[in-house]
Amino acid sequence: MKNHQSGKVANGLILGDCVEQLRSVADGTVDLAFADPPFNIGYKYDIYDDKREADAYLDWTRTWTREVARVLKPDGSFWLAIGDEFAAELKMIVHRELGLSPRSWVIWYYTFGVNCKYKFSRSHAHLLYFVKDPTTFTFNLDAVRVPSARQLIYADLRANPKGRLPDDTWILRPQDVPEGFAAEGDTWYVPRVCGTFKERAGWHGCQMPEQLLGRIVRACSNPGDLVLDPFAGSGTTLTVAKKLERRYLGFEISPDYADRARVRLEAAQPGQPLEGSDDPHVTVKRTRKQKASPTAG
Ligand SMILES: C[S@@+](CC[C@H](N)C(=O)[O-])C[C@H]1O[C@@H](n2cnc3c(N)ncnc32)[C@H](O)[C@@H]1O
């Protein structure tokens, strides 16, 4: 990216190590950063080695998160996706060491995790939401409201007609807890990008759902703002930013992922709808087995 030093960042997905690339981004130029780094769990990426010594992983995390904090605007926001293994340490680094203020610790619930024999099967990931200044930040609540139970069930005239803010537990498969997450509920449903979904690019195992990023980008940035993703992967964050008419800048260390993500990004157009439905009962079709046994994983 030729001109990201000037502070006038053009849209782009750049092939390279995010730490090196971030060093050439000017201070205080990014409105929203979303990072979904490797979780250090031995996941098989094409070139990145996802099994490092814990201390090396944490030192590396310090380095890239420091750069992210530096490039954020004074009223900027930072969302960090992370697994159980390092969620606590990463929260400490960003909050206590870098001084960003935590706003929400979102649990993204799903049931597609690996079945475990001698411990409880993993069914969630963490989405940590921070701001640089706890008194000044973008949060567009009207852009992310959901209908409330008061509106949908009780037709209560006192209900806010705009709906209410979603909870901080995000459900991927409401059919797993039908008694708790019925259609009229107001918990946020975001289906995972499963292998059979039209949305799935099919070449990146960690592709996030566009609807998930949609809520974050709508809530924490405005059209024309700059959205940064240091670990672009299949390009979900950048694609959503482009569709929602934000500027975008991403880095990806794998030449193959970067090439393919660029193709995805070029196909996306400003104003185009996001993939997936924000109504999971439309997107997540039940199989016969799930109908018979709602908890089938
Ligand atoms: C969890 S995936 C991101 C998936 C992405 N959120 C999506 O929806 O497709 C992490 C990505 O970070 C990339 N990566 C690892 N180390 C990197 C580095 N130092 N700089 C840039 N990208 C890196 C990996 O190649 C991988 O594609």
The ligand as an SDF file (V2000), in Angstrom:
LIG
                    3D

 27 29  0  0  0  0  0  0  0  0999 V2000
   -7.8210  -17.3780   11.9210 C   0  0  0  0  0  0  0  0  0  0  0  0
   -7.2620  -16.9780   10.3270 S   0  0  0  0  0  0  0  0  0  0  0  0
   -8.2610  -15.5770    9.8910 C   0  0  0  0  0  0  0  0  0  0  0  0
   -9.5750  -15.9590    9.2610 C   0  0  0  0  0  0  0  0  0  0  0  0
  -10.4300  -14.7800    8.8540 C   0  0  0  0  0  0  0  0  0  0  0  0
  -11.0180  -14.1350   10.0120 N   0  0  0  0  0  0  0  0  0  0  0  0
  -11.5210  -15.1910    7.8700 C   0  0  0  0  0  0  0  0  0  0  0  0
  -12.7080  -14.9540    8.1300 O   0  0  0  0  0  0  0  0  0  0  0  0
  -11.1820  -15.7800    6.8510 O   0  0  0  0  0  0  0  0  0  0  0  0
   -5.6830  -16.2930   10.6250 C   0  0  0  0  0  0  0  0  0  0  0  0
   -4.9140  -15.8900    9.3840 C   0  0  0  0  0  0  0  0  0  0  0  0
   -3.7400  -15.1740    9.7820 O   0  0  0  0  0  0  0  0  0  0  0  0
   -2.7180  -15.4410    8.8310 C   0  0  0  0  0  0  0  0  0  0  0  0
   -1.4450  -15.0520    9.4750 N   0  0  0  0  0  0  0  0  0  0  0  0
   -0.7020  -15.7320   10.3780 C   0  0  0  0  0  0  0  0  0  0  0  0
    0.3550  -14.9880   10.7810 N   0  0  0  0  0  0  0  0  0  0  0  0
    0.2870  -13.8110   10.1290 C   0  0  0  0  0  0  0  0  0  0  0  0
    1.0780  -12.6250   10.1320 C   0  0  0  0  0  0  0  0  0  0  0  0
    2.1730  -12.5170   10.9060 N   0  0  0  0  0  0  0  0  0  0  0  0
    0.6860  -11.6040    9.3650 N   0  0  0  0  0  0  0  0  0  0  0  0
   -0.4120  -11.6900    8.5800 C   0  0  0  0  0  0  0  0  0  0  0  0
   -1.1990  -12.7970    8.5220 N   0  0  0  0  0  0  0  0  0  0  0  0
   -0.8690  -13.8410    9.2870 C   0  0  0  0  0  0  0  0  0  0  0  0
   -2.8950  -16.9180    8.5330 C   0  0  0  0  0  0  0  0  0  0  0  0
   -2.2930  -17.2740    7.2920 O   0  0  0  0  0  0  0  0  0  0  0  0
   -4.4270  -17.0440    8.5050 C   0  0  0  0  0  0  0  0  0  0  0  0
   -4.9380  -16.9050    7.2110 O   0  0  0  0  0  0  0  0  0  0  0  0
  1  2  1  0
  2  3  1  0
  2 10  1  0
  3  4  1  0
  4  5  1  0
  5  6  1  0
  5  7  1  0
  7  8  2  0
  7  9  1  0
 10 11  1  0
 11 12  1  0
 11 26  1  0
 12 13  1  0
 13 14  1  0
 13 24  1  0
 14 15  1  0
 14 23  1  0
 15 16  2  0
 16 17  1  0
 17 18  1  0
 17 23  2  0
 18 19  1  0
 18 20  2  0
 20 21  1  0
 21 22  2  0
 22 23  1  0
 24 25  1  0
 24 26  1  0
 26 27  1  0
M  CHG  2   2   1   9  -1
M  END
$$$$
